[in-house]
Amino acid sequence: MKKIITAILIWESRLILARYKPFIIAVTGSVGKTSTKDAIYTALKNQSKYLRKSEKSMNSEIGLPLTIIGAPNAWHSWSGWIKNILKGFDLIIFKTSYPDCLVLELGADHPGDIRNVAKWLKPNIAVITKVSKTPVHVEFFSSPEQVFEEKASLAMSVRTGGAVVLYADDEKVMSIAKMIKKNNVKVFSFGLNENADIRGLGSKIDYDENKQPTSFSFEIVSDGKNHPVTIKKVIGDTYIYPILSSIAVAKAKNLNLDISIKALSEYDPPKGRMNVLEGINGSTIIDDTYNSSPDAVISALNTLKNLQCSGKKIVVLGDMMELGKHSTDEHKNVGREVAGFANLLVTVGSRSYTTASEAILAGLPKENIISFDRSLEVVEYLIPKVGSGDIVLVKGSQSIRMERIVVSLLKEPQKADRLLVRQEKEWLEKK
């Protein structure tokens, strides 16, 4: 039945796009898709009549048409799905107000997920973020190369006269520019690379009077001009790239870059992605619980490693899922990385026992490591360990539900529904 509903929604979406002809910006990659999509929306919203973005991380074969229709996920409600389908028919039959621009996020769980959508979506601008050497979902592909080709297929689908925005800090991603066969497709790049069209420079973490991290700052360099930017409530260089990509999109659309850069001061980072939260007992939580992949974990660990901290650096890591044959090696890599600076390592899940074992081999004292099978088992142990000045990084794949740990560590847990990912009723009721 799900396949039938998905097919109907996709059919409706194609008709809706044909009727209203919105400008389409599509984002894919292995790291930072949602952050990038949200940053693009922020950078463009003051220069668009009616802009819509994918909500949260609705990037699947059913999430994408729901965004095009402007309907919510109905979960297990049959009446909800019927309403969504009827809304699609209304848009097709009765012409009404519709966004002039859509900012869409595309994910790839299996071969063909992006390629099949790209054939009918035909974006005006395609944005390719970092594509990891060992990307999440790789277990469903024959190789990381096949994942890369799947992501790159989005760029191949851009309409004549459109643009492709590429992650400049990886030669392989930049090689996509040479793969584009259509004429009159412009290429823009973003990154820390000095040759990038939109370049980031001089990032630093900002601290409050209690020496707790609060935000980070850097400069955007475009056409020889330097523009300072401060992003609140999150930290980490991973956020430089979404901001840079959003300005690259603004440039591709010939928008006023000063207006777009100013708008980014209002950027509201997605939940569960390096968010800085107030924790119990005067601690700080870095909530990175939305999902996990090797590159994202290493980036988060590097951020924590370089932070000023008056207390302990506590790392709570859940399994990285869908890595297939690469799983053991990648969990070992994380163990070696965390051993260099953590005061306490807590792992969650069967795969992360490998992380714990490797951390011991790399020099982290055994007594500073503890492992659990499930996230809820961590709470009773961890709460007494967290004190004033401590910084606690919490990260893991979606299915490990690491946000449950963050709830218990919040200074104001009653605000969890506003601060954390997966606080909807449907998620909270899952075992």
N, C-alpha and C positions, 0 to 999 in steps of 0.2 A: 504493500500500500504506500510506503514511503516513496518508492520509485515512481509511482503514478502521480503522487502529489508534486514531487520534484519536477517531473516532466511537464505537468500543467503549468507550474510556476515559471519554468524556463520559457515555455511557449508564450506565456503572457508577457514575460519580460522582453522578449524579442519584438513583440508587437508594440509594446509601450515605447521602446527605444526608437523603433521605426517611425512612430507617430510624433513623438515629442522632440526627437533629435537633440538630446542634451550633450554638452561637451563632457567627455568621459576621461577621467584620470584613473588609471589602474595601477596598483602597487603590488609587487611581489618580491620575494627574496627569502632567505633563511632566517634573518635576524632583523627585528625592528619594524616589521610590516605595520603593526597597529600604531606604534608611536609615529611612524612616518605618515600614515594616513591622517592621523589626528593633527599633526603639525601642518600638513598641507592644507587641511580644512581651515585651521587658524590663520594661516598666512594669506589665504584667498578670500575669507569670508567678508571682509570689508570692501572687496572689489568685485563682488558677485551679487546679482540680483536675488538668486534663490539657490543656495548651495546645500547639498545633502551628502553625508558620508555614511559609510558602513558603521553601524553601531557596534561598540565593543570590538570583538574579533569575528564578526560574521563574514567569513571568507570562504565558506564551503559551497558545494554545489547547490545547497538549499539556502544558505545565508546570503549569497549574492543576489538571487532573484528577489528575496524578501526585501533587500535594500532598494532594489530598483522599483519594486512595487510600493515601498514605504510601509511595510507591514512587520509586526513583531514575530518572534519565534513563538509558535503556539504550543510547543512542547508536546504534551500528550492529550491536548484538548482537540477533539474532532470538530467541535463547533468553532474553535479558533481557526483551524485550517480552512474550514468552509468560508469564514469571514475573509480570510486572506485572499482566497481564490476569487471571491465576489468583488473584493476591492480591486483586484487586477482587471476583472471584466469591466468595472465601472470606468477605470482609466482608459481602457481601449474603446469603449462605446461612447462615453460622454467626455469630450475634451474639456479638461479643467486645468487648474494651475499645476505646474510641474517644474521641478528644479531645472535651471539652465545649465547646471554643472553637477556631476556626480563624482565623488571621490571614493573609489572602491578598492577593497583589499581582496587579493586572491591568494589562496593557499593551495598546496599540492600534497595530498596524502598518498595518492597513487598515480602511476603513469597515466597521462591523458587528462588529468584534472584541470590543468590550465590550458593546455593545447585545445581541448574541445570547447571550452568557454570562449577562448580568444577568437575562435573562428567567427562567432556571431557578435561578440562584444565590440571588437574593433575600436580600441580606445584612441583618443586623440593624443594622449600622452601616456607612455608606459614608464614606470619608475621601478628600477631593479636595485634593491638594497644588497647588502652583503650576502653572498651565497657561500655557506660554510663548506670547508673541506669534508667534514662529517656532519651533514645536515640532519636535523630532526626528520623523521619519517623515512630515512634512508633504507630501513629494513624492507620497505615495500617496493624498492627500486632495485634494479640489477647492480647499480653502482652509484657513487656520488656524481659521476659524470652524467648519468641519466637524469639525476635531479637537476643538475645545472641546465641541461638541455630543455627540461620541462619549464624551468623558470624563464629561460631565454626566449622560449616560444612566444611569450607575451610581447616582447619587443618586435618580433617578426610580424605581429598582427596590427601594428600601429597604422592608422590611415595615412594615405599620401598627404603630405603637407603637415603631418603631426610631428611629434618629438619623442625622443627616448632620453630618459634621465638615468645616468649610470653611476654606480659606486666607484669612485676613482682610485681607491686604495688597494684595488685588486686587479692585476693585469687581465685575469681571466674574465672578470665582469666587463672590463673595458673592451675586451675582444668582441663583445656582442656588437659593437659599433660596426665592425667589419662584416658581420653576418647579415646585416640589414640590406635587403636587395632592392627595396623600393626607392624610387627617386624622391627628392624633396622631403626627406625625413631628417630633421635636425637632431644633433646629439649634444646633450649638456652633461657635465660631470660634477660630482660633489665629493668632498673628502678633505683629508689633511694633506694630501699630495699637492706639492707646489704647482703642479700643472692643472689642477682642478679648476673648472670655471667658477665654482663657488667653493671657497676654501675656508676651513676652520683654523683658528690660530690662538695659542696661548690660553688653554683652559685652566681654570683653577677652582677649587672648592671654597665656598664661603661658609663661615662659622658665626654662631651667635656669641653673646657675652659669656656663655657657659662652655664655650669651645665645642659646641655640638654642631655637626654639619647641617646646613639649612638649604643650600642651593649651589649652583655652579655657574660660572661665567666664562665667556670666551668671546672672540671676535670673528665676525663674518667678513671675509675679504671677497669683494666682487668688483671687477673693472678698476682695480687699483684703490678702491675706497675701503676703509675699515669701519665696521659697524659693531659696537659693543652690544652683547646680549646677556641677560641674566635669566636663568630658568629656575623657578622656585619649586620647592617641594620634592625635587628629585636631585640625584647626583650621578655622576659617572659620564665618561666620555662617550658611552653608547648613545647618549641623547644629543651629542653634537650632530650626528649623521642625520637623524630625522629633521632637525632644524635646517641643516644645509640643503637637504633634498627639497624641502618646502620652498626655499628661496630659488633653487634651480627651476622648480616648476613655475614659480611666479615669473621668472625670467623667460622661460619657454613660452609663457602666455603673454609676454610683453606687458606685464603689469608694473606698477610703480613699486620698486623694491623697498623704498623707504617706508611706505605704508605697510607693506607685508612684514618687514622686520619689526616695526613698532607694534604690530598686532601680536607678534609672538610673545610679547610681555604678558599676554593673557592666556598663553598656552596652558591648558589643563592636562597634565600628563595622564595617560591611561593607568588604571589601578593595577597593582601587582607587578610594576616594572620599575624597580629601583626607587620606589617612593620612600621618602624620609618621614617617619612617624614617631610621635612621642611614645616611649615605652614605660613600663612599670619601674619604680624605684630610681627614677632619674636617668633611665637608659634611653638609647636611640635605636629604633628598628629600621633596617633597610629591607623593605618588603619587595621581594622580586619573585613572587610566588605564582605569577600567571602561568609560566611554562619554563622549560629548561632545555638547553642544548649545550654541547661542549663549548662553543665559542662564547655563548652568553654567560656560562658559569665562570670561565676564565676571566672574562671582562669584569664581572661582578667582584670576583676575588681580588683582581688587581686594584679595583676602586677601594675596597676595604683595606687592602694592604697599605695603600698610600695615604689613608686618612689619619689625621691627628686624633688621638684617643687617650683620654685620661684614665680609662678603666681597661677592661678586657675586650679583646676582639673575639666574638663568639660566632662561629659559622655553623649554620644548620642547613644541611643539604639533603634533599630527597633524590630518588632515582631519576636518571635521565632515560626516558622511554624511547622506543622506536628507533634504536640505533643498530639493531640486528647484530651482525658479526663484529661490529666495531665497539659494542657496548663495554666489554671488559677493558680494552685499552683506553677508552675515553674516561672511564671511571678511575682508572689508575692515574691518568694524567692529572685529574682533579685532585686526587690524594697527594700527589707530589707537590702540586701548587699550594695547597692549603697548609701543608706542613711547614712552609717557610715563615709563617707569621702568626697563625691562629693560636690563641690561648686555650680554646676549647672547640672541639669538633663534635657535632652531633649529626649522625646520619640516619636516614629513614628509608627503609625499603631493602629488599634482598640484593639488588644490584649495587647498592652503596656500601655493602660490606667490603667490597673490593676497594672503594675509596678509603675506608677506615684502615684496612690492612696496609695499603700502599703508603698512607700517611705515617704509619708506625715505622715502616721501612725507611721512609725519608727523614725520620728524626723527630717526629712529634711524639712526646711521651705517651705511652699507652694509657696512663691514668687520666690523660686529657682528652680521651676519645670515648664516646659511648654510641652504641647503635641500637636502633629500634626498628620494628617491622612496619608500624603504622604511625601516622602523624599524631593521632590523639594520644598515643602512649608517651609522647615526648613531654607533654604539658607538666605533669606532676614533677618530673625530674628537673625541668629547665627553670621554672619560676624561681625557686630558691637560689639559683646560680646567678641570676641577673641582678646587677647592682648599679650604683650611680656611676655615670661616665662610661658604662659599657656600650659597645655598639654590636648589635646582633643582626647578622645577615641571614635571611631566610629565603631559600630558593629550592625549587624542585619542579618536576613535570606536573602537568595539570592533574593527572589521575592520582597523584600522591596526596593531593589536597593539603599542601603546606600552609595555606591561608588559615587553616584551623589552629595552627600554632601561633600565628601572628595575633589572632583574636585574643588569646590568653595573655599575650605580652603587652597589649595596648594599655596605655594610661587611661584611656576612656573607651572601654570596649563597647559601650552603648552607641558609639559612632561607627561601628564596624560596617554597617550597611552603606555608609557614605565614603569610607576610606579603603575598603578592601574589595578584591575581586571575588566573584562567585558567592554573592550574598543573596541571590534570588531564592525564592521559596523552593524552586525545583532543584537547585543545587544543594541547599541546606538539608533537604529531605533525603538526599542520596546517602547511602551507607559508605 
